Amino acid sequence: MLISEALNLKERAFISFVGAGGKSTLFKRLAEEMALKKSKRVILTTTTKMYALQLDPFVKKGRLIEGHNEETIRECIEKYFSLKRKGGRLAVVGEKMEDKGEEKVSGPPLYWLDKWWEDKLADYFLIEADGAAGRPVKAPASHEPVIPLSTTNLVGVIGIDALGLSLQEENVFRSQIFSQLTGLNLGEKIGIEALSLLICHPEGLFKGVPPGCRCHLFINKAENAEDQKRAEELTFQVLKICPRGISDIIIGAAAQNEVVAEVIRKVKTS
């Protein structure tokens, strides 16, 4: 099953990614899928900062559209989408910058993205809306995540490899906030209950979800039978304590050839 199939995406979708534990890898894999949809126009960007290396494969295939003027950037995007291409039409929008000695890409203002969606500038928007410093799990600070209001599909990512780790900053991004949200003390082992509390807490993984947006939980790094079993245990706990609000739970491994292993969908009842 493709990631787009697991997310049950419509003909147009504005997809934002939050969380940790392979979020950028999953983002990249979905972008690769979308690039194969020849009749579709895709805008790829971030509302925070991404490492330039993460976007390099797409910049090489297409182009990085940079600038400070909204009208100029819009014209560049429209011109790029109008070109006849053998592959898909995927435009990367952002601006290269230096951040603590690392080359990164920053994205356009939120209101530009919302305006472009309203004006149907593209069919799919893929947005990395959160940063996690490479940790398997994170708790959002007051200014995070940065989710555009136009988001139709919010993908919250968490790494199953966080289970059993000690609650400390080297394992959990913003470990102090994680402790406050879950009640787990610093230094204690992270278990199913703590992860499920982070996922379901109003200030946790899906903090700031826009009205009418569908929420998808992606439990990542389930790379073997044992990890899949632990991911299923986490799924059952999440469904137990917050049965509403999450459209579906996807278990998989973004770094493997077959990304999606299992999908648990919300069943509508009359």
N, C-alpha and C positions, 0 to 999 in steps of 0.2 A: 504493500500500500504506500502511495506517495504521501508526503507530508500534507500537501494541499488537499488530498482526499480525506486524510485523518481529521483535518481542521474543518472539512465540509464547507470549503470556501464557495462563495457565490461568484457570479460573473465579474463583479467588481468587489474589491475588499481593501480595507485599510488596516494593515496588520502591524501591531506594535509588540515588541519583545521586552520583557522585564525579567528580573531574577538573576540567577547565577547557575554555575555548574554546566557550562557548555552552551550558553545562550548564543554567543557569537558563532559557534560552529553550526548550530541549528539554523540560525539566521542565514548563514552562508549557503547551507544545503537547500533551504527553501528558495533562495534567490536563484540558485542553479536550476531548480525545477521551473521557476517562472520564466527564466531566460529561454527555455525551450518552447514556450507558448508563443508561437510565431505571430499570431494575430493580436497579441496583447501588448500593451504598453506598461512598463514597470518602472517606478521610481524607487531608488534605493538610497537611503540616507540615515542619519542619526539625529537625535535631539540632544545628545550629550557629546562625547568624543569617542571615536573609534581609532584603533591603531591602523595606520595607512596600509600596513601589510594585509590586514583582513579584507580590504577592499581592492587590493591590487589585481586579483584575477578578473574582476569585473571592469576595472578601469582599463586594463589591457585589451579586453574584448570590445569595449565601447569607448567611453570617455568620461572624465570627471568634469562636470559643469560647475565652474566656480564664479564667484562675483558677489557684490554687495547690493546690486540693484535688482529688485524683484522683477521688473518688466524685462530687463535684459536676460535674466536667467530663464524666465518663462519662454521668451523667444527662442533661446538656445535649445530648450527642451522640446518645444514644438518642431523646430527644424530637425533636431536629431531623430524624433519619432517619424518624421515625414520621409526620411531616407529609406530607400529600398535596401533591405539587408537579408542575407541568407539565414542568419540566426534570429533569435528573439530581439526585441527592442527594449533594452534595459539601460536606463540613464542613472548614473551615480551623481548625486547632487551634494556638494559639500566644499569645504575649503581646507587645504593642507595647512598645518601649523606645527610649531614646535612646542612640546609640553614636557618639561623636565628631561630634556635631551632626547625625547622620543618623537618620531614623526607621527602625527595624528591627523584625523579629519574631523572638523566640526560641521554641524549641519545648519540648515537655514532656520529662521525664526518659526515658531509654532504657527503663527497666524498665516504665514505663507503656505504652509502645508495644508491647513484647513481650507484656505481659499482655493488651492489647486485641486483639492478633492471635490469641493463644491462645483468648480468649473469643469470637472471631468477631464483634467489635463492628462491623467493616466488611468488605467484600469486597476492596477494594483500598486499600493504604496507599502513598502517594507521598511519599517523603522526600528532601529535599535534605540530603545528609550530608557536604558538603564546601564549602569556600569558596576562591575563586581570585583575588579582587580584580580581576576583569574581564580577566585575561590569557588568551592562547590556550593556554597549557600551564602545568602546575604539578608540583612534586614534593612529596609529603606530608611534613610534619614528624612528630616522634615522637608527637604527640597527635592526629594526623589519619590518615585520615578518621574520622568518628564514625558507625559503621555498626551499626544494631540487629542483634542476633543472629537475629531472626526474618526477616531479609531473604531472600527467595527468588530475587530477580532483582537483580543489581548491574550498573548501567549506568555504564561508565567512558567519559567523554567527553574527546576531544582535538581541537583545532582544526588542520586541515591548513595553515592560514595561518601556523603556527609554523615551517614549513620555510623555511630561508634566513634566518631572523632571527638576530641576534647573541645569544649566551647572556649576558644581563644582566637585572637585576631588573625593568626596565621591560617586558621581553618575557616573562619566565618567573618565575612566582611561586615563591619559594624557589629561586632560581637556584643557590645554593651547594650545596644538596642535590641538585639536578638534576645538577650537575657530578660530585658524589661517586658517584651511582648509574650514570651513563653513561660517565664518563671523559672527557667533553668539557670542555675548559678554558673558563673565563670569557672572553668576548670572541669565541670561535670561532662559526662559523655552525652552526646546528642542521640536521642532515640526517636522512635516513631511518633510518640506523643508530641514532642517538642517541634518536630518538622510539620506535623499536621496543624498545630496551633499557629505556627508562622504562616502557613498557607491560608488558613481560615480567618485569621485576625483582620479586622477592618483596617489596621495600620500595617499589615503584613505584605505578603507577596502581591496581592491584587489591590494594593492601596491606590486610590485615585482613579478607579475604573470609570470611564465616561458613561453617561446614561445610555441604555439600550445596547451596550457593547456585550458581545459574547466572550466569556472567559474560558480559556483552555489551559489546563494544567499539563505540562510536559515533564514527566519524571525521566530524567536523562541518565545515561551511563549504566543502563540495565543490559550489560554486555554478556551475561551468562545466566544460566538457570537460577542460580542462587540470588543474583541481583534482581532478576525478574520477580522472584518470590517475595523479596523484601519490598520491591516497588508495589506489588499487589497488596501487601500488608499495609503499606502507607495509603494506598488507594482506599481500602476498606475503612481505615480510620478517618480519612478526610470525608468520605461519604457519610460516616456516622455522625461527625460533629458539625459539618456544614453541607447538608444535602442540596441546598439551594445556592444559586449564584454561579456555580461552575457548570458550563455546558457539557464538557467531556474531559476525561483524563486519558492522556496518551502516555504509554510506557514505551521507551525505546532507547536508542543509542545513536546520537547524532554523528558520531565519528565512524560508524560502521556503514557498510554498503547498504544494508537494509535498515533504514532509520527507525521505522515504526514496527514495534513488536505486538502491541495490543492497544485497543481503543475501548474505553468504557464510556458510553454515551448516556446522557441524562434522558430518562424515559418520561415523556409527557403523560400526565394523567388527567382525566376529565373531572 
